[in-house]
Amino acid sequence: MICTKRNEKIKDLAMIEFTGLFYKALFGEKKTVCEAFYQAFTFLRNNQQHEDEVYKLLLIKTKDKPYPLDNYEAKMEFYSSS
C-alpha cells in the first residue's frame, strides 16, 4: 500500500508526477510495486522541486501472514511497527 505519513499533505504537482512515474514503471516497464515505488521515489527525490515532498510518501509492505481486521492486538502490532 502506498500512502502518506499521518497528517502530511503532498503538493499536487509532486503527487501527479509520482503517480505518472509509478504507473509507467508498473505497467509500462512491468516492474513490481516495490520497484515502481522506488523508481518514482528516487526520481522525485533527485528533483529539487519535489525533494521535500517525496519523504512524505510511504510504501507499506504486507506481512507474511495477513492480520484479521477485527483483531485488536494485531492492529496494535501492525501500527507500532510502521
C-alpha positions in Angstrom: 0.0 0.0 0.0 1.3 3.4 -0.9 0.2 6.2 1.5 1.4 9.4 3.1 2.7 9.9 6.6 -0.1 10.8 9.1 -1.1 14.5 9.0 1.1 15.2 6.0 0.0 16.8 2.7 1.8 16.5 -0.6 1.7 19.1 -3.2 -0.5 18.2 -6.2 2.3 18.5 -8.8 4.6 16.2 -6.9 1.8 13.6 -6.5 0.8 13.9 -10.2 4.4 13.3 -11.2 4.9 10.4 -8.7 1.7 8.7 -9.9 2.6 9.0 -13.5 6.1 7.6 -13.0 4.8 4.9 -10.7 2.2 3.6 -13.2 4.6 3.9 -16.1 7.1 1.7 -14.3 4.4 -0.7 -13.0 2.5 -1.3 -16.2 4.8 0.0 -19.0 8.0 -1.5 -17.7 6.4 -4.4 -15.9 8.2 -3.6 -12.6 6.9 -4.9 -9.2 5.1 -2.5 -6.9 8.2 -2.1 -4.8 10.4 -1.4 -7.8 8.0 1.0 -9.3 7.6 2.9 -6.0 11.4 3.2 -5.5 11.9 4.3 -9.1 9.3 7.1 -8.8 10.5 7.9 -5.3 14.2 8.2 -6.5 13.2 10.4 -9.5 11.3 12.8 -7.3 14.0 12.8 -4.6 16.6 13.9 -7.2 14.3 16.7 -8.4 14.9 19.9 -6.4 11.3 20.9 -6.9 9.9 17.8 -5.1 12.8 16.7 -2.9 11.0 17.8 0.3 7.7 16.3 -0.7 8.9 12.8 -1.6 9.7 11.9 2.1 6.1 12.2 2.9 5.3 9.0 0.9 5.4 5.6 2.4 5.3 2.1 1.0 3.8 -0.3 3.5 4.5 -4.0 2.7 2.2 -6.7 3.9 3.4 -9.2 6.5 3.7 -12.9 5.6 0.5 -13.6 7.5 -2.2 -11.1 7.0 -3.8 -9.8 10.2 -7.6 -10.1 10.7 -9.0 -6.6 10.8 -11.1 -7.3 13.9 -8.1 -8.4 16.0 -7.1 -5.5 18.3 -3.6 -7.0 19.2 -2.8 -7.5 15.6 -3.8 -3.9 14.8 -1.6 -2.6 17.6 1.4 -4.7 16.4 1.0 -3.5 12.8 0.7 0.2 13.6 3.5 0.1 16.2 5.9 -1.4 13.6 5.2 1.1 10.9 
